[in-house]
């Protein structure tokens, strides 16, 4: 079974359980904490995936790091996953939980890629555009990619608005080659 399917199943179960117990917001905060830790600390992720570190040691580390900082439901999912030798999937489960949380709350996820970091005003304008398109609350993720040369690429679900200089140059090149070959023949 693929990593994504495994993570998705555990995240879905955790979401349903947290809704049932009325602890959705707390568990969501815990999963964001875990996800942030995993993205900032490569050693933490390597430890979770390591076949050398025993499962008991991994659980002890998870308890040391998170006990008193996260909800008991989150600690119990850490324990269950460790006992099932699935602790390596925790960062992916946390990420998928966040996605499912957004779906549950009706929040649209969008990504804007630019050549520079956005200021608060520009980010608010992008959020306003996405809100007007989707009629939903928005969680906007920023990505900086200097290969765009200029402009932006906005992804909303499966839609993409590409207003970058590099895409315009590609389109111009295709148009030029098309016209050149039509004249040649």
C-alpha positions in Angstrom: 0.0 0.0 0.0 1.3 3.5 -0.8 2.5 5.9 1.9 -0.2 8.3 0.9 -3.0 5.8 1.3 -1.7 4.7 4.7 -1.4 8.3 5.9 -4.8 9.2 4.5 -6.5 6.3 6.3 -5.0 7.2 9.7 -5.6 10.9 9.2 -9.3 10.2 8.3 -9.8 8.0 11.3 -8.1 10.6 13.6 -10.3 13.3 12.1 -13.5 11.3 12.7 -12.4 10.4 16.2 -11.5 14.0 17.1 -14.8 15.3 15.8 -16.7 12.6 17.7 -14.9 13.6 20.9 -15.2 17.3 20.3 -11.4 17.8 20.2 -11.0 18.7 16.5 -9.3 22.1 17.1 -6.9 20.7 19.7 -5.9 17.8 17.6 -5.5 20.1 14.5 -3.1 22.3 16.5 -1.2 19.2 17.6 -0.9 17.9 14.1 0.4 21.4 12.9 2.9 21.3 15.7 4.1 17.8 14.6 4.2 18.9 11.0 6.2 22.1 11.8 8.6 20.1 13.8 9.1 17.6 11.0 9.6 20.3 8.4 12.2 22.1 10.6 14.0 19.1 12.0 15.3 16.6 9.5 16.8 14.5 12.3 13.4 14.0 13.9 12.0 12.6 10.7 15.0 10.4 10.2 14.6 9.1 13.8 11.0 8.2 13.1 11.9 6.3 10.0 15.1 4.7 11.3 15.1 0.9 11.5 17.9 1.0 14.0 16.0 3.0 16.7 13.7 0.7 18.5 9.9 1.4 18.5 9.9 1.7 22.3 12.7 4.3 22.1 10.8 6.2 19.4 7.6 6.3 21.6 9.7 7.5 24.6 11.1 10.3 22.4 7.7 11.2 21.1 6.3 11.3 24.7 9.3 13.4 25.9 8.8 15.9 23.1 5.0 16.2 23.1 3.8 15.2 26.6 2.1 18.2 28.2 2.1 20.1 24.9 -0.5 18.1 23.0 -3.9 16.6 23.6 -4.2 13.0 25.1 -5.9 11.9 21.8 -2.8 13.0 19.9 -0.5 11.2 22.3 -2.6 8.0 22.0 -2.4 8.1 18.1 1.4 8.4 18.5 1.3 5.3 20.8 -0.9 3.3 18.5 1.2 4.1 15.4 4.4 3.2 17.2 3.0 -0.1 18.4 2.0 -0.9 14.8 5.4 0.1 13.5 3.9 3.0 11.5 5.6 6.0 13.3 7.5 6.8 10.2 4.2 8.0 8.6 3.5 10.5 11.4 4.7 13.6 9.4 2.7 12.5 6.4 -0.4 11.7 8.6 -0.1 15.2 10.2 0.0 16.8 6.7 -2.9 14.8 5.5 -4.9 15.6 8.7 -4.5 19.3 8.0 -5.8 18.8 4.4 -8.8 16.8 5.7 -9.4 19.5 8.4 -9.5 22.1 5.7 -12.0 20.0 3.6 -14.1 19.5 6.8 -14.2 23.2 7.6 -14.8 24.3 3.9 -11.4 26.0 3.6 -9.9 26.2 0.1 -6.2 25.5 -0.2 -4.4 27.6 -2.8 -0.7 28.1 -3.7 0.8 31.2 -5.2 4.3 31.0 -6.7 6.2 34.2 -7.3 9.8 35.3 -7.7 9.8 37.0 -4.3 8.2 36.8 -0.9 4.8 38.5 -0.8 4.1 41.4 1.5 0.9 41.3 3.6 -1.0 43.6 1.2 -0.3 41.5 -1.9 -1.0 38.3 0.0 -4.4 39.7 1.1 -5.2 40.6 -2.6 -4.4 37.0 -3.7 -6.6 35.7 -0.9 -9.4 38.0 -2.0 -9.1 36.8 -5.6 -9.3 33.1 -4.5 -12.3 33.9 -2.2 -14.1 35.5 -5.1 -13.4 32.5 -7.3 -14.2 29.8 -4.8 -16.7 31.5 -2.5 -14.9 29.9 0.4 -12.4 30.7 3.1 -8.8 30.5 1.9 -5.5 29.1 3.1 -2.9 30.6 0.9 0.6 29.0 0.7 3.4 31.0 -0.7 6.2 29.5 -2.8 9.2 31.5 -4.1 10.6 30.3 -7.5 13.1 32.6 -9.2 12.9 30.7 -12.5 9.5 32.3 -13.2 11.5 35.5 -14.0 8.4 37.6 -13.1 4.6 37.4 -12.6 2.9 34.6 -10.7 1.3 31.1 -10.8 -1.8 30.7 -8.7 -3.1 27.1 -8.1 -6.5 26.6 -6.6 -7.4 23.0 -6.3 -7.0 21.5 -9.8 -7.1 24.9 -11.5 -4.1 27.0 -12.4 -3.7 30.6 -13.4 -0.2 31.1 -14.9 0.6 34.7 -15.5 4.4 34.3 -15.3 6.9 35.8 -17.7 8.5 32.4 -18.3 5.1 31.0 -19.4 4.6 34.0 -21.7 8.0 33.4 -23.2 7.2 29.7 -23.8 4.0 30.7 -25.5 5.8 33.3 -27.6 8.4 30.7 -28.6 5.7 28.2 -29.6 3.9 30.8 -31.5 7.1 31.9 -33.3 8.0 28.4 -34.2 4.5 27.6 -35.4 4.5 30.7 -37.7 8.0 30.1 -38.9 7.2 26.5 -39.9 3.9 27.6 -41.6 5.8 30.1 -43.7 8.5 27.6 -44.6 6.0 25.1 -46.0 
